Amino acid sequence: MILVFVETDGQGATETSREALTFAREIAERSGDDALNAVLVGPMSSDGTDVILQQLGEAGVSVVHRAQDERLSAYCAAAWAASVVDAAQATAARVIVATGTPRGSEIMAHLATRLDVQMAANVVAVDETNPLTVSRQVMGGSALEEMRLNSQPAVMTVAGHATEPTPAGQPTTPEVVVFSPTLSDADLVARVARSEVSQVDDTAALTGARVVVGAGRGAGGADGFADLLELTELLGGVLGVSRVVTSLGWRPHHEQVGQTGSRISPDVYLACGISGAIQHWAGCSSAKTIIAINTDPDAPMVTKAHYAVIGDLHEVVPAINEELRQRLG
Amino acid sequence: MTNVLVCIKRVPETSGQILLSDDAQTIDGRHVGYTVSPHEECAVELAIQVARGTDGEATVLTVGSEESVAQLRDAIAVGCSAAVLVEADIDRFGPADVAEAIAGVVKEHEAAGTPFDLILLGNDAADTGDFQVGVRLAYQLGRPVVTGISTVEVLGDRVVARGDGPDGIEVFELPLPAVVAIQEGGIEPRYPSVPGRMKAKRTPVETVTPEIEPVGSGRVRLKLPPQQPSNVEVLGEGADAAPAVVDLLVKIGVVSR
């Protein structure tokens, strides 16, 4: 049995969780048509449950284990992991999978520690099913590590956007098993005490945009975005940035494109001053046309792009803006 | 007074092209520089801020080769007051081994009457990206843990930790002693001062050898992602390429004229 910890939001199972389900189903199929189960922990509206069950059925999940305890309403990694441990032990799970989000990674780390087994983070492929050998991203995605999971159950997180969520050949109507997890006081110490509202978080504009202007380290600083923002406006697009830009505090996190940010699929992606690390590529590779502007002709973003301009974005982008202004009148 | 232990890891700079060693067990480190990850630079900064704010001490620790002393000295140069090298062949150590080695040092300091109230680590190492050493360490020590934290603040016998959650900023309040794994982005690490660098050269590094039979990481080999052949069409160089870019945008249909 393969058990997937599924994260949910207001709309149902998250996109990366549906990717993890697809990934887990492929392991199940390759290792002799094993059963696929899901475990849900945390708050859920009754409307949301129907959507989630339908999504899990489409993904081929046969049984959904739903932890019920009011103490799980606030996020608490240890308690949520304790719940997943209970579901894993009740079903004798062979493999436990989550998505490589901050929560998925944190919960799987607790789970692997509690079960005293290895954990493989950010897995992108299964190389062998017996013994289970996976490839996972290391060095920030610049290299892969082939890792053997000797201990059982095998615990892993799947790298964001490593696979596309696809429906199972045979959709199911999952059975729902509600269970009360065993929680100790110690499990509940590190829970979210309260939430604070962060700044405007408009990721929907980015994921749905037809034109995205991307900016990376080449922008040079927080004050290096004026021309890029003008280009974005002239094209009626949305600005998206690489991880280094948000890490350095040049732009807010919600503008980030990549494995730990949004995945975009615009008609055109203009990647300006972005080297194109795998982490970023995971979020932008679905763009129909990619135009890279970069000083380095060997940068991965340039070699993977459809079109490229070799040059400094601070010279190229103003020239494009000028050309656009002339033609648009 | 809060005594803070901050754990760092010497890692290769991976912004450029990576080469693997002949046996593909590690990366070829002959032509690369070494550093610590941005998460850990932020953890060091937070450790210094917490220690100074409470008249405590910030101690920096690493598990690794003797060469890791360079990274320990960098942390002293910005304000840590003591350093511990847990000397080990890091390639043979998996995340559970690293956690056990750190826990050994923490327990020894506790027994010696110089306990650490707060332990900070980076959220994940820049090279192995395991996402689990902090959690495993906390379980070894029986302490609460949170990961993905941007800022920490010690208020009496509690630490208030803030990090990005799916619906805004999540605030955790943990009783000390506690373990917190830091994600970059919450604060700006400081640069070393000249007196700081001088002090870093003089500060002795406590070296310990862990008595651990490592279970290892499960690594079979490293490999580089397959290179796709490039089909890029270069539109031009510099500002002169602007008309060609706009022509293309018109052709694709995102610019109406």
HADDOCK unambig.tbl for C-alpha pairs under 7 A between the chains (distance, minus, plus):
assign (segid A and resid 102 and name CA) (segid B and resid 148 and name CA) 6.64 0.50 0.50
assign (segid A and resid 105 and name CA) (segid B and resid 131 and name CA) 6.46 0.50 0.50
assign (segid A and resid 106 and name CA) (segid B and resid 147 and name CA) 6.74 0.50 0.50
assign (segid A and resid 109 and name CA) (segid B and resid 131 and name CA) 6.97 0.50 0.50
assign (segid A and resid 109 and name CA) (segid B and resid 132 and name CA) 5.06 0.50 0.50
assign (segid A and resid 109 and name CA) (segid B and resid 135 and name CA) 6.33 0.50 0.50
assign (segid A and resid 110 and name CA) (segid B and resid 135 and name CA) 6.26 0.50 0.50
assign (segid A and resid 113 and name CA) (segid B and resid 136 and name CA) 5.82 0.50 0.50
assign (segid A and resid 121 and name CA) (segid B and resid 130 and name CA) 5.60 0.50 0.50
assign (segid A and resid 121 and name CA) (segid B and resid 131 and name CA) 6.77 0.50 0.50
assign (segid A and resid 138 and name CA) (segid B and resid 127 and name CA) 5.75 0.50 0.50
assign (segid A and resid 138 and name CA) (segid B and resid 128 and name CA) 5.14 0.50 0.50
assign (segid A and resid 138 and name CA) (segid B and resid 129 and name CA) 5.75 0.50 0.50
assign (segid A and resid 139 and name CA) (segid B and resid 14 and name CA) 6.51 0.50 0.50
assign (segid A and resid 139 and name CA) (segid B and resid 126 and name CA) 5.82 0.50 0.50
assign (segid A and resid 139 and name CA) (segid B and resid 127 and name CA) 4.20 0.50 0.50
assign (segid A and resid 139 and name CA) (segid B and resid 128 and name CA) 6.26 0.50 0.50
assign (segid A and resid 140 and name CA) (segid B and resid 126 and name CA) 6.28 0.50 0.50
assign (segid A and resid 140 and name CA) (segid B and resid 127 and name CA) 6.80 0.50 0.50
assign (segid A and resid 143 and name CA) (segid B and resid 222 and name CA) 6.98 0.50 0.50
assign (segid A and resid 143 and name CA) (segid B and resid 223 and name CA) 5.97 0.50 0.50
assign (segid A and resid 143 and name CA) (segid B and resid 224 and name CA) 4.73 0.50 0.50
assign (segid A and resid 143 and name CA) (segid B and resid 225 and name CA) 6.01 0.50 0.50
assign (segid A and resid 144 and name CA) (segid B and resid 222 and name CA) 5.71 0.50 0.50
assign (segid A and resid 144 and name CA) (segid B and resid 223 and name CA) 5.19 0.50 0.50
assign (segid A and resid 144 and name CA) (segid B and resid 224 and name CA) 5.88 0.50 0.50
assign (segid A and resid 144 and name CA) (segid B and resid 225 and name CA) 6.49 0.50 0.50
assign (segid A and resid 145 and name CA) (segid B and resid 219 and name CA) 6.61 0.50 0.50
assign (segid A and resid 145 and name CA) (segid B and resid 221 and name CA) 5.96 0.50 0.50
assign (segid A and resid 145 and name CA) (segid B and resid 222 and name CA) 4.43 0.50 0.50
assign (segid A and resid 145 and name CA) (segid B and resid 223 and name CA) 6.20 0.50 0.50
assign (segid A and resid 146 and name CA) (segid B and resid 219 and name CA) 5.94 0.50 0.50
assign (segid A and resid 146 and name CA) (segid B and resid 220 and name CA) 5.30 0.50 0.50
assign (segid A and resid 146 and name CA) (segid B and resid 221 and name CA) 5.32 0.50 0.50
assign (segid A and resid 146 and name CA) (segid B and resid 222 and name CA) 6.02 0.50 0.50
assign (segid A and resid 147 and name CA) (segid B and resid 218 and name CA) 5.09 0.50 0.50
assign (segid A and resid 147 and name CA) (segid B and resid 219 and name CA) 4.45 0.50 0.50
assign (segid A and resid 147 and name CA) (segid B and resid 220 and name CA) 5.38 0.50 0.50
assign (segid A and resid 148 and name CA) (segid B and resid 218 and name CA) 4.97 0.50 0.50
assign (segid A and resid 148 and name CA) (segid B and resid 219 and name CA) 6.40 0.50 0.50
assign (segid A and resid 148 and name CA) (segid B and resid 220 and name CA) 6.51 0.50 0.50
assign (segid A and resid 149 and name CA) (segid B and resid 218 and name CA) 6.38 0.50 0.50
assign (segid A and resid 189 and name CA) (segid B and resid 144 and name CA) 6.62 0.50 0.50
assign (segid A and resid 189 and name CA) (segid B and resid 174 and name CA) 6.71 0.50 0.50
assign (segid A and resid 190 and name CA) (segid B and resid 144 and name CA) 6.03 0.50 0.50
assign (segid A and resid 190 and name CA) (segid B and resid 145 and name CA) 6.42 0.50 0.50
assign (segid A and resid 190 and name CA) (segid B and resid 146 and name CA) 6.52 0.50 0.50
assign (segid A and resid 190 and name CA) (segid B and resid 172 and name CA) 6.49 0.50 0.50
assign (segid A and resid 190 and name CA) (segid B and resid 174 and name CA) 6.00 0.50 0.50
assign (segid A and resid 191 and name CA) (segid B and resid 172 and name CA) 6.19 0.50 0.50
assign (segid A and resid 192 and name CA) (segid B and resid 170 and name CA) 6.05 0.50 0.50
assign (segid A and resid 192 and name CA) (segid B and resid 171 and name CA) 5.66 0.50 0.50
assign (segid A and resid 192 and name CA) (segid B and resid 172 and name CA) 4.93 0.50 0.50
assign (segid A and resid 193 and name CA) (segid B and resid 171 and name CA) 5.67 0.50 0.50
assign (segid A and resid 193 and name CA) (segid B and resid 172 and name CA) 5.23 0.50 0.50
assign (segid A and resid 193 and name CA) (segid B and resid 173 and name CA) 6.46 0.50 0.50
assign (segid A and resid 194 and name CA) (segid B and resid 170 and name CA) 6.22 0.50 0.50
assign (segid A and resid 194 and name CA) (segid B and resid 171 and name CA) 5.34 0.50 0.50
assign (segid A and resid 195 and name CA) (segid B and resid 168 and name CA) 6.44 0.50 0.50
assign (segid A and resid 195 and name CA) (segid B and resid 169 and name CA) 5.49 0.50 0.50
assign (segid A and resid 195 and name CA) (segid B and resid 170 and name CA) 4.58 0.50 0.50
assign (segid A and resid 195 and name CA) (segid B and resid 171 and name CA) 5.81 0.50 0.50
assign (segid A and resid 196 and name CA) (segid B and resid 168 and name CA) 5.94 0.50 0.50
assign (segid A and resid 196 and name CA) (segid B and resid 169 and name CA) 4.96 0.50 0.50
assign (segid A and resid 196 and name CA) (segid B and resid 170 and name CA) 6.42 0.50 0.50
assign (segid A and resid 197 and name CA) (segid B and resid 168 and name CA) 5.09 0.50 0.50
assign (segid A and resid 197 and name CA) (segid B and resid 169 and name CA) 6.21 0.50 0.50
assign (segid A and resid 198 and name CA) (segid B and resid 168 and name CA) 4.97 0.50 0.50
assign (segid A and resid 198 and name CA) (segid B and resid 169 and name CA) 5.96 0.50 0.50
assign (segid A and resid 235 and name CA) (segid B and resid 255 and name CA) 6.77 0.50 0.50
assign (segid A and resid 247 and name CA) (segid B and resid 184 and name CA) 6.52 0.50 0.50
assign (segid A and resid 247 and name CA) (segid B and resid 185 and name CA) 5.27 0.50 0.50
assign (segid A and resid 248 and name CA) (segid B and resid 185 and name CA) 6.89 0.50 0.50
assign (segid A and resid 249 and name CA) (segid B and resid 185 and name CA) 6.69 0.50 0.50
assign (segid A and resid 303 and name CA) (segid B and resid 230 and name CA) 5.07 0.50 0.50
assign (segid A and resid 303 and name CA) (segid B and resid 232 and name CA) 5.88 0.50 0.50
assign (segid A and resid 304 and name CA) (segid B and resid 230 and name CA) 5.81 0.50 0.50
assign (segid A and resid 304 and name CA) (segid B and resid 232 and name CA) 6.69 0.50 0.50
assign (segid A and resid 305 and name CA) (segid B and resid 232 and name CA) 5.60 0.50 0.50
assign (segid A and resid 306 and name CA) (segid B and resid 231 and name CA) 6.54 0.50 0.50
assign (segid A and resid 306 and name CA) (segid B and resid 232 and name CA) 4.73 0.50 0.50
assign (segid A and resid 306 and name CA) (segid B and resid 233 and name CA) 6.15 0.50 0.50
assign (segid A and resid 307 and name CA) (segid B and resid 232 and name CA) 5.20 0.50 0.50
assign (segid A and resid 307 and name CA) (segid B and resid 233 and name CA) 4.65 0.50 0.50
assign (segid A and resid 307 and name CA) (segid B and resid 234 and name CA) 5.62 0.50 0.50
assign (segid A and resid 307 and name CA) (segid B and resid 235 and name CA) 6.51 0.50 0.50
assign (segid A and resid 308 and name CA) (segid B and resid 232 and name CA) 6.67 0.50 0.50
assign (segid A and resid 308 and name CA) (segid B and resid 233 and name CA) 6.23 0.50 0.50
assign (segid A and resid 308 and name CA) (segid B and resid 234 and name CA) 4.70 0.50 0.50
assign (segid A and resid 308 and name CA) (segid B and resid 235 and name CA) 5.80 0.50 0.50
assign (segid A and resid 309 and name CA) (segid B and resid 234 and name CA) 5.83 0.50 0.50
assign (segid A and resid 309 and name CA) (segid B and resid 235 and name CA) 5.47 0.50 0.50
assign (segid A and resid 309 and name CA) (segid B and resid 236 and name CA) 5.27 0.50 0.50
assign (segid A and resid 309 and name CA) (segid B and resid 237 and name CA) 5.53 0.50 0.50
assign (segid A and resid 309 and name CA) (segid B and resid 238 and name CA) 6.86 0.50 0.50
assign (segid A and resid 309 and name CA) (segid B and resid 241 and name CA) 6.65 0.50 0.50
assign (segid A and resid 310 and name CA) (segid B and resid 236 and name CA) 6.48 0.50 0.50
assign (segid A and resid 310 and name CA) (segid B and resid 237 and name CA) 4.71 0.50 0.50
assign (segid A and resid 310 and name CA) (segid B and resid 238 and name CA) 6.10 0.50 0.50
assign (segid A and resid 311 and name CA) (segid B and resid 237 and name CA) 5.63 0.50 0.50
assign (segid A and resid 311 and name CA) (segid B and resid 238 and name CA) 4.43 0.50 0.50
assign (segid A and resid 312 and name CA) (segid B and resid 238 and name CA) 6.64 0.50 0.50
assign (segid A and resid 315 and name CA) (segid B and resid 238 and name CA) 6.40 0.50 0.50
assign (segid A and resid 315 and name CA) (segid B and resid 239 and name CA) 5.63 0.50 0.50
assign (segid A and resid 316 and name CA) (segid B and resid 238 and name CA) 5.37 0.50 0.50
assign (segid A and resid 316 and name CA) (segid B and resid 239 and name CA) 4.40 0.50 0.50
assign (segid A and resid 316 and name CA) (segid B and resid 242 and name CA) 6.60 0.50 0.50
assign (segid A and resid 319 and name CA) (segid B and resid 239 and name CA) 5.38 0.50 0.50
assign (segid A and resid 319 and name CA) (segid B and resid 242 and name CA) 5.62 0.50 0.50
assign (segid A and resid 320 and name CA) (segid B and resid 242 and name CA) 4.63 0.50 0.50
assign (segid A and resid 320 and name CA) (segid B and resid 246 and name CA) 6.82 0.50 0.50
assign (segid A and resid 323 and name CA) (segid B and resid 242 and name CA) 6.67 0.50 0.50
assign (segid A and resid 323 and name CA) (segid B and resid 243 and name CA) 6.37 0.50 0.50
assign (segid A and resid 324 and name CA) (segid B and resid 246 and name CA) 6.76 0.50 0.50
assign (segid A and resid 327 and name CA) (segid B and resid 257 and name CA) 6.34 0.50 0.50
assign (segid A and resid 328 and name CA) (segid B and resid 257 and name CA) 6.44 0.50 0.50
